[in-house]
Amino acid sequence: MAIGTSLYKSRKAKTGEDFFLANRGLVWPLIGLSLISANISTEHFVGMSGQGASIGMAVASYEWIAAITLVLVALFFLPIFLRSGIFTIPEFLEYRYDVTARMIMSVYLLTVYVGVSISAVVYTGGLTLHTIFGMDLTQSVWIIGILAATYTTWGGLKAVAWADLFQGSALIIGGFITLIIGLIAVGGWDSFAQTNADKLHMILPGDHPIFPLDGH
């Protein structure tokens, strides 16, 4: 349903403005939910949750900072981009410097996203399908990657935003249900907090062996 809706809603995307800015036709609730959905995925529900269970809540501290960053970008940087007709950050670098700066940024972002972020997301998603449904891990990874690439390249931002409407809602609702089931399984919040009191901290000492203040 999510993919079908996103393909249908973005069927008229033809220009660069249609692709990167959804023809400036998205409403704020859809944009807000899409931002949230873009910031949560299997790397959080699988990777960060697992690391949080073994290390503690501090592993997610940078996620709180992301909310502040998004607000600052929306207030100070986004209006400048929109007035200038800029669609992407690499395009801004060309506008500010030259085409070489744009090319360097584009290659860098593509390498980081494909080699680090996207690969981790599709792998953990495939691992989830493999663990729950017994699907082949390699096939699961390819299925997730192909489906995401299909609706993204087909309709651009509008397709992504409408897909996020379904996927983000499922992640939020599913996460909340999982939280309730987990708390019930361990005997409630009081029992959970008492058992894991040493891990329920966002601020750790500067000499923490895993998250030291100096980064070493």
C-alpha positions in Angstrom: 0.0 0.0 0.0 2.8 2.5 0.9 4.7 1.9 -2.4 1.5 2.0 -4.5 0.3 5.2 -2.9 3.7 6.9 -3.3 4.0 5.9 -7.0 0.4 7.2 -7.6 0.9 10.5 -5.8 4.2 11.2 -7.6 3.1 10.1 -11.1 3.2 13.7 -12.4 6.7 14.5 -11.3 8.7 15.7 -14.3 10.9 18.7 -13.5 13.7 19.1 -11.0 11.4 21.1 -8.7 8.9 18.2 -8.8 11.6 15.7 -8.0 13.5 17.5 -5.2 10.8 19.7 -3.8 7.6 17.8 -4.6 6.5 20.8 -6.6 6.3 22.7 -3.2 2.9 21.1 -2.7 3.5 19.1 0.5 1.5 20.1 3.6 3.3 20.5 7.0 1.9 17.4 8.7 3.2 15.2 5.9 6.6 17.0 5.9 6.9 16.7 9.7 6.1 13.0 9.7 8.5 12.5 6.8 11.3 14.2 8.7 10.7 11.9 11.7 10.5 8.8 9.4 13.7 9.8 7.7 15.5 10.0 11.1 14.3 6.6 12.4 14.8 3.2 10.7 16.1 -0.3 11.4 19.5 1.1 12.5 17.6 2.5 15.5 15.0 -0.2 16.2 17.6 -3.0 15.7 21.1 -1.6 16.1 20.7 1.3 18.6 18.2 -0.6 20.7 20.6 -3.6 20.9 23.5 -1.4 21.8 21.4 0.5 24.3 20.4 -2.7 26.0 24.1 -3.6 26.4 25.6 -0.2 27.0 22.9 2.2 28.0 20.8 5.2 26.8 23.8 7.4 26.2 24.3 5.7 22.8 21.2 7.7 21.7 22.3 11.1 23.0 23.1 12.5 19.6 19.6 11.9 18.5 18.3 14.5 20.9 20.7 17.1 19.4 19.3 16.3 15.9 16.0 17.9 16.9 17.7 21.2 17.8 19.7 21.0 14.5 16.5 20.6 12.4 14.9 23.6 14.1 17.9 25.8 13.4 18.1 24.7 9.8 14.4 25.4 9.3 14.6 28.8 10.9 17.9 30.2 9.4 19.1 28.1 6.4 16.0 26.8 4.7 14.5 30.2 3.9 17.8 31.2 2.2 17.7 28.0 0.1 14.1 28.5 -0.9 14.6 32.1 -1.9 17.6 31.1 -4.1 15.8 28.3 -5.8 18.3 25.8 -4.4 17.2 22.1 -4.1 20.2 20.3 -2.6 23.2 21.0 -0.5 25.7 20.2 -3.3 23.8 22.7 -5.5 24.3 25.3 -2.7 28.0 24.7 -2.8 28.0 25.4 -6.6 26.0 28.5 -6.0 28.4 29.7 -3.2 31.7 28.4 -4.7 32.0 26.5 -8.0 31.0 23.2 -9.7 34.1 21.5 -8.3 32.9 22.0 -4.8 29.5 20.6 -5.8 31.1 17.5 -7.4 33.3 16.8 -4.3 30.3 17.1 -2.0 28.1 14.9 -4.2 30.6 12.1 -4.4 31.3 12.3 -0.7 27.7 12.2 0.3 27.0 9.4 -2.1 29.9 7.3 -0.8 28.9 7.9 2.9 25.2 7.2 2.4 25.7 4.1 0.2 28.7 2.7 2.0 27.7 3.4 5.6 24.1 4.5 6.2 22.0 2.8 3.5 24.0 -0.4 3.7 23.4 -0.6 7.4 19.7 0.1 7.1 19.0 -2.5 4.4 21.1 -5.1 6.2 19.4 -4.7 9.5 16.0 -4.6 7.7 17.0 -7.9 5.9 18.2 -9.3 9.2 14.8 -8.6 10.7 12.9 -10.4 7.9 15.4 -13.3 8.1 14.9 -13.6 11.9 11.1 -13.2 12.0 10.0 -14.8 8.8 12.9 -17.1 8.0 13.6 -15.4 4.6 17.0 -15.7 3.0 19.2 -12.8 4.3 20.7 -11.9 1.0 17.3 -11.9 -0.8 15.8 -9.8 2.0 18.4 -7.2 1.6 18.0 -7.0 -2.1 14.2 -6.8 -1.9 14.3 -3.9 0.5 16.9 -2.1 -1.5 15.1 -2.5 -4.8 11.7 -1.5 -3.5 13.1 1.6 -1.8 15.1 2.6 -4.9 12.1 2.0 -7.2 9.7 4.5 -5.6 12.5 7.0 -4.8 13.8 7.3 -8.3 10.3 7.2 -9.8 8.8 10.1 -7.9 11.5 11.8 -5.8 10.6 13.7 -2.7 6.8 13.4 -3.1 7.1 9.6 -3.4 9.3 9.4 -0.3 7.1 11.7 1.7 3.9 9.6 1.0 5.8 6.3 1.6 7.0 7.8 4.9 3.4 8.5 5.9 2.8 4.7 6.1 6.2 3.5 7.1 6.7 6.2 9.7 3.3 5.6 11.2 4.1 1.9 11.3 7.4 2.4 13.0 6.0 4.8 15.6 3.0 2.7 16.4 4.9 -0.6 16.3 7.6 0.9 18.5 5.1 2.0 21.1 3.4 -1.5 21.1 6.8 -3.2 21.5 7.5 -0.9 24.4 4.3 -1.8 26.1 4.7 -5.5 25.5 8.3 -5.4 26.8 7.4 -3.5 30.0 4.6 -6.0 30.7 7.1 -8.9 30.1 9.6 -7.6 32.7 7.0 -6.7 35.3 6.4 -3.0 34.6 8.4 0.2 34.6 9.5 0.1 38.2 11.0 -3.4 37.8 12.7 -2.4 34.6 14.2 0.8 36.1 15.5 -0.9 39.2 17.1 -3.7 37.1 18.7 -1.3 34.6 19.4 1.7 36.8 23.0 1.9 35.8 22.1 2.2 32.1 19.4 4.8 32.3 21.7 7.8 31.9 22.2 10.2 29.0 25.3 11.8 30.5 28.3 9.6 31.3 31.6 10.4 33.0 34.4 11.8 30.8 36.6 8.7 31.2 33.9 6.2 30.2 35.6 3.3 28.4 33.1 3.2 25.4 32.0 6.9 25.2 35.0 8.9 26.5 34.8 12.7 26.4 38.0 13.1 24.3 36.8 10.5 21.7 39.8 8.2 22.4 
